[in-house]
């Protein structure tokens, strides 16, 4: 082998590798990318590998020099491949972590057991060549749209890997060894340069993407960005500035800021520009009318700009359009003014207080407090000399506390009527309506409501109550007197019937006496009880049946009675006709039906509400009933009276007769 040529090729490769190490070191120290560090280490161990080969050619073969050279070549291949994975942002395959340790171990074992054998070094070259080929494949898989140097780097590493795989075969042949060393140096130099080319293209692409991102941010920003040079001329304006001032951004370029703003603001703007030259920053709020005649409100943050030498180079303004916020603020201010006016004119109190009985600590109380309580609103707030609960009368406080507590728990508004003691000592009736205010978690925050003067309604309520009591007493007195008069009349008729010798006349007088007694009984019941059928009718019917049983000589053992009444509210215009109809129907059963019944006699009375608000009064017995073939007696006063009273109630009659059963039903509307 011509060692002089080999040494010359190694020197050539060493020079290139030293330069590349310096380049990669500079890039890593500048950019701080981790993959640059791995590639720097790769070329550093390439330098160690070349130095090892140079020593081996200069002083002869030595096992430790060979071990160091092979060891450095394997490490170089590892850092090269690992750097590629980091550059491509891919995870390093786990198999790499156990393949390379095999190469490290074989570098030592080869020189111990097979010293000087080129064939024994084949596993090392296979690992190193494989790493080069794998790296080349990774570069070829890079999208060529982004990186133009990927093909150069990819094929260079693949060819270098193939050349490395041939080392054990070609190295023993001197001619091929010289060419191999020269080609290896060339591939090393080309690989390093192609990687640098890809890196620079990657950096350029990153800058382009970053510039594109910045442009998107600036173009879509909801803040206006306005850059001026040192003379006040516009050098940049984003679309939001043009929208705000009603000018196209491209038309603003080169325009002095004083040409854009309104005449009345130019002196102020010129002063602010001088402040920027002094290095002062500023945040200000202003309003103006733009070129389109629209009134705008804005907040501007202005900062001075400096060149690389620290000299003033212009100004940057970030401007936020707050027109919509100002409109909302004005509407809120107007709404607050309206609400304040309404509250101040309310004859009462509008409040917000804590739910802390018995204090009811006020958080807000309107000016109407002075008129209602005699205390100023500040007496319950800032100057706080007492709580609102202190002026509520002691005997009314439990009612207020329970009313508020129950409504708050149910989540419904509360309505309270209670008394307070005014500042001058007088008692004042108040009506309060309010509701609990809850947060999003359902926790009670406060109570809000109104309190108004309730003196006049309370006086009217007392007047009405007293008037009703007087009328009720008067009505009871009338019923009592009517009942007494009817009892006197019934007694007179009874005395008259005792002196009558004509049986028919005596029977008429007795029937009249029963009818009067029935009406007297109605007035007596009205005098003492309400007019609900559940209470009134059962008592009245049972008493009527009892009186008629006594009159006709029946006892409870031979006559069974059943009474059922629905709970209905009746007026007095219905009660008297209803009572007379009952008297006639029950009298007919006892007078005409029961004398024909052998054994137990049964009487049933019911009063129910049917469909369409139509009520039904039914009186039935177990008598034989009327003969369908017989003609009704025209002179029967009872039958005529039942028909007239049913017509008065705007109802109709139904009669049902069968063997051992007779029923009479009176249907009439119940208003």
C-alpha positions in Angstrom: 0.0 0.0 0.0 1.3 3.5 -0.8 1.0 5.0 2.6 2.1 8.4 1.4 -1.1 8.6 -0.7 -3.2 7.4 2.3 -1.5 10.0 4.6 -2.2 12.7 2.1 -5.9 11.7 1.8 -6.2 11.6 5.6 -4.7 15.1 5.8 -7.2 16.3 3.2 -10.1 14.8 5.2 -8.7 16.1 8.5 -8.6 19.7 7.2 -12.2 19.5 6.0 -13.4 17.8 9.3 -11.6 20.5 11.5 -13.3 23.3 9.5 -16.7 21.5 9.8 -16.3 21.0 13.5 -15.7 24.7 13.9 -18.8 25.5 11.7 -21.0 23.1 13.7 -19.7 24.4 17.0 -20.5 28.0 15.9 -24.0 27.0 14.8 -24.7 25.1 18.0 -23.5 28.0 20.2 -25.6 30.4 18.2 -28.8 28.4 17.6 -28.8 26.0 20.6 -30.5 23.2 18.7 -30.0 19.8 20.2 -29.6 18.1 16.8 -26.7 20.5 16.1 -24.9 19.2 19.2 -25.3 15.6 18.1 -23.9 16.4 14.7 -21.1 18.4 16.3 -20.2 15.3 18.4 -20.5 13.1 15.2 -17.9 15.2 13.4 -15.7 15.4 16.5 -15.5 11.7 16.7 -14.9 11.7 12.9 -11.9 13.8 13.7 -10.8 11.3 16.4 -11.2 8.5 13.8 -9.0 10.2 11.2 -6.3 11.0 13.8 -6.3 7.3 14.8 -5.9 6.3 11.1 -3.1 8.9 10.6 -1.2 7.5 13.7 -1.7 4.0 12.5 -0.3 4.9 9.0 2.5 7.0 10.5 3.9 4.8 13.3 2.5 1.4 12.3 -0.3 -0.8 13.4 -1.1 -0.8 17.1 -4.0 -2.5 18.8 -5.0 0.4 21.0 -4.9 2.9 18.1 -7.1 0.5 16.1 -9.5 0.1 19.0 -9.8 3.9 19.4 -10.2 4.4 15.7 -13.0 1.8 15.4 -14.6 2.9 18.6 -14.7 6.6 17.4 -16.1 5.5 14.1 -19.0 3.7 15.8 -19.7 6.6 18.1 -19.6 9.0 15.1 -22.2 6.9 13.3 -24.5 6.8 16.4 -24.5 10.6 16.9 -25.0 11.1 13.1 -28.1 8.9 13.1 -29.4 10.2 16.4 -29.0 13.8 15.2 -31.0 13.0 12.1 -33.9 11.6 14.1 -33.9 14.7 16.3 -33.8 17.0 13.2 -36.8 15.1 11.7 -38.6 15.2 15.2 -38.9 11.5 15.2 -38.4 9.1 18.1 -35.1 7.2 18.0 -35.8 3.4 17.4 -35.1 1.3 20.5 -33.0 -1.2 18.4 -30.4 1.5 17.9 -29.7 1.5 21.6 -28.6 -2.2 21.5 -27.0 -2.3 18.0 -24.3 0.3 18.7 -23.1 -1.3 22.0 -22.4 -4.4 19.9 -20.2 -2.3 17.7 -18.4 -0.8 20.8 -17.8 -4.3 22.2 -16.6 -5.8 18.9 -14.1 -2.9 18.5 -12.3 -4.3 21.5 -12.8 -8.0 20.9 -11.6 -7.8 17.3 -8.1 -6.5 18.2 -7.8 -9.0 21.1 -8.8 -12.1 19.2 -8.3 -11.1 15.5 -5.5 -8.5 15.4 -4.8 -7.1 11.9 -7.7 -9.0 10.3 -9.6 -6.7 7.9 -12.4 -9.4 7.6 -12.9 -9.4 11.4 -13.7 -5.7 11.3 -16.6 -6.4 9.0 -19.3 -6.1 11.8 -18.0 -2.6 12.7 -18.2 -1.4 9.1 -21.6 -3.0 8.7 -22.9 -0.9 11.7 -21.2 2.3 10.5 -22.2 1.8 6.9 -25.8 0.9 7.9 -26.0 4.1 10.0 -24.9 6.1 6.9 -27.4 4.4 4.6 -30.2 4.8 7.2 -29.4 8.5 7.5 -29.5 8.9 3.7 -32.9 7.2 3.6 -34.2 9.6 6.2 -33.0 12.6 4.2 -34.6 11.3 1.0 -37.9 11.0 2.8 -37.9 14.7 3.6 -40.6 16.5 1.5 -38.7 18.1 -1.4 -41.1 21.0 -1.4 -39.4 22.3 1.8 -35.8 21.1 1.4 -33.9 21.1 -1.9 -30.7 19.6 -0.5 -32.3 16.5 0.8 -31.5 14.5 -2.4 -27.9 15.5 -2.3 -27.5 14.6 1.3 -29.5 11.4 1.0 -27.6 9.9 -1.9 -24.3 11.1 -0.5 -24.9 9.2 2.8 -26.1 6.1 0.9 -23.0 6.0 -1.3 -20.8 6.6 1.7 -22.5 3.8 3.5 -22.0 1.4 0.5 -18.3 2.4 0.3 -18.0 1.8 4.1 -19.5 -1.7 3.7 -16.8 -2.5 1.1 -13.9 -1.6 3.4 -13.1 -5.2 4.6 -13.0 -6.4 1.0 -11.2 -3.5 -0.8 -8.8 -2.3 1.9 -6.3 -5.2 1.5 -5.9 -4.1 -2.2 -3.6 -1.0 -2.2 -5.0 0.5 -5.4 -8.6 0.3 -4.1 -7.5 1.4 -0.6 -6.1 4.7 -2.0 -9.3 5.3 -4.0 -11.4 4.3 -1.0 -9.7 6.8 1.3 -10.0 9.6 -1.3 -13.7 8.8 -1.9 -14.3 8.5 1.9 -12.9 12.0 2.4 -14.9 13.3 -0.4 -18.1 11.8 1.0 -17.3 13.2 4.4 -16.9 16.6 3.1 -20.0 16.4 0.8 -22.1 15.0 3.7 -21.2 17.8 6.1 -21.8 20.4 3.4 -25.2 18.9 2.3 -26.3 18.7 6.0 -25.4 22.4 6.4 -27.3 23.1 3.2 -30.4 21.4 4.6 -30.1 23.1 7.9 -29.9 26.6 6.3 -32.9 25.8 4.1 -34.7 24.6 7.3 -33.8 27.9 9.0 -35.0 29.9 6.0 -38.3 27.9 5.9 -38.8 28.5 9.7 -38.2 32.2 9.2 -40.7 32.3 6.3 -43.3 30.5 8.4 -42.6 32.8 11.3 -43.0 35.8 9.0 -46.2 34.3 7.6 -47.5 33.8 11.2 -46.6 37.3 12.2 -48.3 38.6 9.1 -51.5 36.7 9.9 -51.4 37.9 13.5 -51.0 41.5 12.3 -53.6 41.3 9.6 -56.2 39.6 11.7 -55.4 41.5 14.9 -58.3 43.4 16.5 -55.8 46.0 17.5 -54.6 48.7 15.1 -50.8 48.7 14.6 -49.4 52.0 13.3 -45.6 52.5 12.9 -44.1 55.9 12.2 -40.6 57.0 11.2 -38.7 59.7 13.0 -40.4 62.4 11.0 -43.9 61.2 11.7 -44.5 59.5 8.4 -46.4 56.2 8.2 -44.2 53.2 7.4 -46.7 50.5 8.4 -50.4 50.3 9.1 -52.4 47.1 9.4 -56.0 46.7 8.1 -57.5 47.5 11.5 -56.0 51.0 11.5 -57.4 51.6 8.0 -60.9 50.4 9.2 -60.6 52.6 12.3 -59.7 55.8 10.4 -61.7 55.0 7.2 -58.6 54.9 5.0 -57.0 52.0 3.1 -53.8 50.9 4.8 -51.8 51.2 1.6 -52.9 54.8 1.1 -51.6 55.6 4.6 -48.1 54.6 3.7 -45.9 57.7 3.5 -48.6 60.0 5.0 -47.6 62.1 8.0 -49.7 61.3 11.0 -50.8 65.0 11.1 -52.4 64.5 7.7 -54.5 61.6 9.0 -55.9 63.1 12.3 -58.5 65.8 12.5 -57.3 69.5 12.5 -58.4 70.1 16.1 -56.2 67.2 17.4 -53.0 68.0 15.4 -51.4 70.1 18.0 -52.0 67.5 20.7 -50.6 64.7 18.4 -47.6 66.8 17.5 -46.9 67.3 21.3 -47.2 63.5 21.8 -44.7 62.8 19.0 -42.2 65.1 20.7 -42.7 63.1 23.9 -41.9 59.9 22.0 -38.6 61.5 20.9 -37.8 62.0 24.6 -38.3 58.3 25.2 -41.6 58.6 27.0 -44.4 56.0 26.5 -48.1 56.7 26.9 -51.5 55.2 27.1 -54.3 57.5 26.3 -58.0 57.5 25.4 -59.5 59.7 22.8 -62.4 60.1 20.4 -62.5 61.4 16.8 -64.5 61.4 13.6 -62.9 59.4 10.8 -62.9 60.0 7.1 -66.2 58.2 6.7 -67.9 60.5 9.2 -68.1 57.9 11.9 -67.6 58.8 15.5 -64.9 56.5 17.0 -63.5 56.0 20.5 -60.1 54.4 21.0 -57.3 53.6 23.5 -53.7 54.1 22.2 -50.5 52.6 23.6 -47.6 54.6 22.1 -43.9 53.6 22.4 -40.7 55.0 21.0 -38.6 52.8 18.6 -34.8 52.9 18.4 -32.2 51.7 15.9 -29.3 49.4 16.6 -27.2 52.4 17.8 -29.9 53.4 20.3 -31.0 56.5 18.4 -34.7 57.4 18.1 -36.0 55.8 14.9 -39.8 56.4 15.1 -42.8 55.3 17.2 -45.2 52.4 17.5 -48.8 52.8 18.4 -51.2 49.9 19.3 -54.7 51.2 19.0 -57.9 49.5 20.3 -61.3 50.4 19.0 -63.6 50.8 22.0 -66.5 52.4 20.2 -68.9 49.5 20.9 -67.8 49.5 24.6 -68.4 53.2 24.8 -71.9 52.8 23.3 -72.7 50.0 25.8 -71.3 52.2 28.6 -73.5 55.1 27.6 -76.5 52.9 27.4 -75.7 51.5 30.8 -75.2 55.0 32.2 -78.6 56.1 30.7 -80.2 52.9 32.1 -78.8 53.6 35.6 -80.0 57.2 35.4 -83.5 56.0 34.5 -83.6 53.4 37.2 -82.2 55.9 39.7 -85.0 58.4 38.7 -87.7 55.7 39.0 -86.4 54.5 42.4 -86.1 58.1 43.8 -89.7 58.7 42.8 -91.1 55.5 44.3 -93.1 56.3 47.5 -91.4 53.6 49.5 -88.1 51.7 49.8 -86.1 49.8 47.3 -83.5 47.7 49.1 -80.8 44.9 49.0 -80.0 43.4 52.3 -78.3 40.3 53.9 -80.4 37.4 55.0 -79.3 37.8 58.7 -82.4 37.9 60.8 -83.3 39.7 63.0 -80.9 42.4 61.8 -81.6 42.5 58.0 -78.4 44.5 57.4 -78.8 46.8 54.4 -76.4 46.8 51.5 -78.5 49.3 49.6 -81.5 51.3 50.5 -83.2 54.0 48.5 -83.9 57.6 49.5 -87.6 56.8 50.0 -86.5 55.5 53.4 -86.7 59.0 54.8 -90.3 59.4 54.0 -91.4 55.9 55.1 -89.4 55.5 58.3 -88.2 59.0 59.3 -84.6 57.8 59.1 -82.1 58.7 56.4 -80.7 56.0 54.2 -77.2 56.6 55.6 -78.6 55.7 59.1 -78.8 52.1 57.8 -75.6 52.2 55.6 -72.4 54.3 56.0 -73.2 56.0 59.3 -75.2 53.0 60.5 -76.8 53.8 63.8 -79.2 50.9 63.6 -80.3 47.9 61.6 -83.6 47.8 59.7 -84.7 44.9 61.9 -84.5 47.2 65.0 -87.5 49.3 63.8 -89.8 46.3 63.2 -92.2 45.8 66.1 -91.1 43.0 68.4 -94.4 41.1 68.1 -94.2 41.2 64.2 -90.5 40.0 63.9 -91.3 36.2 64.1 -93.8 36.6 61.3 -91.3 38.5 59.1 -88.5 35.9 59.8 -90.7 32.9 59.1 -92.2 34.4 56.0 -88.8 35.2 54.5 -87.3 31.9 55.5 -90.1 29.8 54.0 -90.1 31.7 50.7 -86.3 31.6 50.3 -86.2 27.8 50.9 -89.0 27.4 48.3 -87.3 29.8 45.9 -90.4 32.0 45.6 -91.1 35.7 46.2 -92.3 36.6 49.7 -95.1 39.1 50.6 -95.2 40.4 54.2 -97.4 42.9 56.1 -96.0 44.2 59.4 -95.5 47.3 61.5 -92.5 49.5 62.1 -91.8 52.2 64.6 -90.9 55.4 62.9 -88.2 57.8 64.1 -90.9 60.0 65.8 -92.3 57.0 67.6 -95.5 56.5 65.5 -96.5 53.1 64.3 -96.5 52.5 60.5 -98.0 49.6 58.6 -95.7 48.4 55.8 -96.2 46.0 52.9 -93.0 44.3 51.7 -92.4 42.1 48.6 -89.0 40.6 47.8 -87.1 37.6 46.6 -83.8 35.8 47.4 -80.9 36.4 45.0 -78.8 33.3 44.3 -75.5 32.8 42.5 -74.7 30.2 39.8 -74.0 27.6 42.5 -77.4 28.1 44.1 -76.1 29.9 47.2 -78.1 32.8 48.6 -76.3 36.1 48.1 -78.8 38.6 49.4 -82.5 39.7 49.5 -83.9 42.3 47.2 -87.3 43.9 47.2 -89.6 46.9 47.9 -91.3 48.2 51.0 -94.3 50.6 50.7 -96.7 52.4 53.0 -99.6 50.1 53.8 -101.6 52.5 56.1 -104.4 53.3 53.8 -105.0 49.7 52.6 -104.9 48.6 56.3 -107.4 51.2 57.3 -109.7 50.2 54.3 -109.2 46.5 55.3 -110.3 47.3 58.9 -113.3 49.3 57.7 -114.4 46.5 55.4 -113.9 43.9 58.1 -116.0 45.9 60.6 -118.6 46.5 58.0 -118.8 42.8 57.2 -119.1 41.9 60.9 -121.9 44.4 61.3 -123.7 43.0 58.2 -123.2 39.5 59.5 -124.7 40.4 62.8 -127.6 42.1 61.1 -128.2 39.1 58.8 -128.1 36.7 61.8 -130.6 38.9 63.6 -132.9 38.9 60.5 -132.7 35.1 60.3 -133.3 34.8 64.0 -136.4 37.1 63.8 -137.8 35.3 60.7 -137.4 32.0 62.5 -139.2 33.3 65.5 -142.0 34.8 63.4 -142.4 31.4 61.6 -142.4 29.5 64.8 -145.2 31.8 66.1 -147.1 31.4 62.9 -146.6 27.6 63.1 -147.9 27.6 66.7 -151.0 29.7 65.7 -151.7 27.3 62.8 -151.3 24.3 65.2 -153.8 25.9 67.7 -156.2 26.6 64.8 -156.0 22.9 63.7 -157.0 21.8 67.2 -160.3 23.7 66.9 -161.0 22.4 63.4 -163.4 19.5 63.2 -163.2 19.0 59.4 -160.5 16.4 58.7 -159.5 17.8 55.3 -159.1 21.3 56.8 -157.2 19.9 59.7 -154.9 18.0 57.2 -154.2 21.2 55.2 -153.4 23.1 58.3 -151.0 20.4 59.5 -149.2 20.4 56.1 -148.9 24.1 56.2 -147.5 23.9 59.7 -144.9 21.4 58.5 -143.9 23.7 55.6 -143.5 26.7 57.9 -141.5 24.7 60.4 -139.2 23.6 57.5 -138.6 27.2 56.5 -138.0 28.2 60.1 -135.5 25.4 60.4 -133.6 26.7 57.4 -133.4 30.2 58.9 -132.3 28.7 62.2 -129.5 26.8 60.5 -128.4 29.8 58.5 -128.3 31.8 61.7 -125.9 29.4 63.4 -123.8 27.8 60.6 -122.2 28.3 57.2 -123.9 27.4 53.9 -121.6 24.6 52.8 -123.7 21.6 51.9 -121.3 19.3 53.7 -122.2 21.1 57.0 -125.6 22.6 56.3 -127.6 20.0 54.4 -126.8 16.8 56.4 -127.8 18.5 59.6 -130.9 20.1 58.1 -132.0 16.8 56.4 -131.5 14.7 59.6 -133.4 17.3 61.7 -136.2 17.5 59.1 -136.5 13.7 58.9 -136.5 13.5 62.7 -139.3 16.1 63.1 -141.4 14.5 60.4 -140.9 11.0 61.9 -142.1 12.4 65.2 -145.1 14.1 63.5 -146.1 11.0 61.6 -145.4 8.6 64.5 -142.4 6.7 63.2 -139.5 5.5 65.4 -135.9 4.7 64.4 -136.4 1.0 64.7 -139.0 0.8 61.9 -137.5 3.5 59.6 -133.9 3.4 58.3 -132.5 6.6 56.8 -129.4 7.3 54.7 -128.1 10.8 54.0 -125.2 11.7 51.6 -124.2 15.2 50.5 -121.2 16.4 48.5 -119.2 19.4 49.7 -120.8 22.2 47.7 -121.2 25.9 48.4 -124.8 27.0 48.3 -126.4 30.5 48.2 -129.5 31.5 50.2 -131.6 31.7 47.0 -131.2 27.9 46.6 -131.5 26.9 50.2 -135.1 27.8 50.9 -136.6 26.2 47.7 -134.4 23.2 48.3 -135.6 22.9 51.9 -139.3 23.1 50.8 -138.8 20.5 48.1 -137.1 18.2 50.6 -140.0 18.7 53.1 -142.6 17.8 50.4 -140.7 14.8 49.1 -139.9 13.3 52.6 -143.5 14.1 53.7 -144.9 12.2 50.6 -142.8 9.2 51.5 -143.9 9.1 55.1 -147.5 10.0 54.4 -148.2 7.9 51.3 -145.5 5.3 50.7 -144.6 4.0 54.2 -148.2 3.1 55.3 -148.2 0.5 52.4 -144.8 -1.0 53.4 -144.8 -4.1 55.5 -141.6 -4.4 57.6 -138.6 -2.2 57.6 -139.1 1.2 55.9 -136.1 2.7 54.1 -135.6 6.4 53.2 -132.5 7.7 51.3 -131.6 11.4 50.6 -128.6 12.4 48.5 -127.3 15.7 47.0 -124.5 15.4 44.5 -122.8 17.4 41.7 -122.9 15.8 38.3 -121.5 16.8 34.9 -121.7 20.3 33.4 -122.1 21.8 37.0 -125.6 20.2 37.2 -126.6 19.2 40.8 -129.0 16.4 41.7 -131.3 16.1 44.7 -132.6 12.6 45.1 -135.2 11.2 47.6 -136.0 7.5 47.4 -137.9 5.0 49.5 -138.9 1.4 49.3 -142.6 2.1 48.9 -144.8 0.9 46.0 -144.6 4.4 44.3 -147.3 5.9 42.1 -149.6 3.8 39.9 -148.6 4.6 36.3 -152.3 4.1 35.2 -153.7 6.5 37.7 -154.3 10.2 36.8 -152.5 12.8 39.0 -154.6 14.8 41.3 -154.9 18.4 40.1 -155.6 19.8 43.5 -152.5 18.3 45.2 -150.7 21.3 46.7 -147.5 19.3 47.5 -147.1 18.1 43.9 -147.8 21.6 42.5 -145.4 23.1 45.0 -142.6 20.7 44.0 -143.1 21.6 40.3 -143.1 25.3 41.0 -140.0 25.3 43.2 -138.1 23.1 40.6 -139.0 25.6 37.9 -137.8 28.4 40.2 -134.4 26.6 40.4 -134.5 26.3 36.5 -134.4 22.5 36.9 -136.4 19.5 35.9 -137.9 16.4 37.6 -137.4 12.7 37.0 -139.3 10.0 38.8 -138.5 6.3 38.8 -140.9 3.6 40.0 -140.5 -0.1 40.3 -141.6 -2.9 42.4 -140.7 -1.9 46.0 -138.8 1.3 45.0 -139.6 4.9 44.1 -137.2 7.7 43.5 -137.7 11.4 42.7 -134.7 13.4 41.3 -134.5 17.1 41.0 -131.8 18.4 38.6 -130.9 22.1 38.6 -127.8 24.2 37.8 -125.6 25.2 40.7 -124.1 28.7 40.2 
